Amino acid sequence: MSTHHPPLKLGFAGTPEFAVPALGALVETQRVCAVFTQPDRPAGRGQALRASPVKAFAAVHGLAVQQPSSFKSPQVLELLRGLELDALVVVAYGLILPPAALECPRLGCINIHASLLPRWRGAAPIQRAVLAGDSKTGISIMRMEAGLDTGPVLAARDIDIGAEDTAGTLHERLSRLGAELIVQTMDALARGPVPEVPQSIEGVTYAEKITKAEAAIDWREDAALIARRVRAFNPWPIAETRLNGAQVRIWSAHPQGALRAAEPGMVLAATHAGIDVACGRGVLRILRLQLAGRKPLAPVEFLKGQRLDGARFSPP
């Protein structure tokens, strides 16, 4: 008897680069008949309308694209019902799906979430995991329900967060892992029901959206925490401080164990190895930094144009 199962008829809802590998993997393994992505947004200096990465991918692959501003309108719900989907896969879409939309596909709406639920439900799970000093994160494949990331989990896989990982490097790894795991989950769903594990009521945390204000470095903090901020806010919004009133963005830094008695923000040493700055506790060694309007530089290059003897960094 053949074990071949017909591909599932899927819709896909996603917007940023993070969602593209999953869409690509599903196009190759299932039948994706509709793509939903957010409306084009003004971007760049000219504020010209720019298509989302998901829309750009869909255009190259000849996939039908819908860009509703909301899923609450009767027309959009009518469209969704008319597609007669087996499932709608949702990845970093950015719009709320009301209960009426969640009920449209035969197997419901399945979400790829970049954390080990119930830890870091919400908008910024990757950055929050780095900021909190978590040693692990991962991907959860979850059935969507009315609550925020509260649904039962169909599959999960963890990865280690390395000492050098930034939000950017984790984003890449988790994006690829999400693509792998959604393909496996959809293959399993095509064969029949998949066990679903309700989320624990213990250990729930919320990953609030990152704001630019959080990127301002407070040198009174522990060096280890400031170093985590630098990693969590790379590639956006980039941790920042001020030097003689000018913005300085810090792209890479390591905490040093040394406890030196100096005012927080004071430059203790500036060599080709790094720029050592006193913190509330410990010392932060800056390894890559950028003056406003210039390129990010290693300390050896930065110091060619800046004297840092006796200098002090201050909060923005």
Phi, psi and omega in degrees: 000134183290140177257010180286134180244139179298148180297152176283146175271110189245150161254159180226130178236115180196164183229301189277181180306325182305327185277343188296314179301323179294317178298315179301317181292323181287326177300325182279340189242339180229190181251098180270115186250353177204140178239130176251133177213162183292154177305151178304142183241150173296137181213157176075182185295322182281352182056032175289150179293134181235135177289150176290158176305324179294318179296318180299317179296315181299321180298316180296327184260012174064032180266140178292131184244134173243140180230060180293148177278346178202155178261008185273343185288144179302327181295318182291319178295322178298315178300314182298316178296319182297334180289339181049055183284149167286318180203155172246119178268128185240126180222112175046048184284314177095359173242147178285134174260116180290162181309323180299325179285321181298332183273350185296306183291149183305317182259009178086193180251130185244128186249139170263116182242135188271055171199172175267092183300145013272008177285135176061055165290149174113198199282327190230058186294329183290309181297319183294325179295318179293315182299322182281352182077023177300144178271342180223154166215198180171198179239136171242131172261119193231142171282128183281141173223185189297328181287166180282105177054040185257352190290167180293151186260128180269332180198150177209147175215138183257159171223156177281146171262113182282162182297336181262353184298135171254172174303324180295314181290323178293320178306313180299310184295318182289326178298316179291320180296320178300320179296315179298313187288326180290325177297314179298318182293318180292322176300316180294318179295328178295333181273340182154186182299147179246136178302138180238129184256118177300145178290145176295148175275352175271149171076020178285128171226158182244132180263087180299152176303143177283138175245156179298328182300328181292342184283349180290123182281129172256107187292352177283347179286166175297139180303323181295323179289318179298319178298323177293322176300315180302317181288320182291329184261013174254116023260004177207139002269003182076121180301140182221157179215186177231147177228116184051040177084349182264143179293134172232125179259139183249117185267331183208137181199153177235142173284142174250148184288338190303137174254106181247137179281099177204157179296136177306133181098346180289137175280121182267328180201145178222101182228179179297339180284336181155170178252113184269125184237134178290137177241178177304324174216126180081187185230138176257126175262114180278129185247344177204128184212166191212125171280150180307132177080359179247178178274154172297139184228153168287156182308320183301322178283317182302319185288345176294330183251358185225136172262127183245006178300124177070009182281160177223129174279143180233159178296150177298000000 
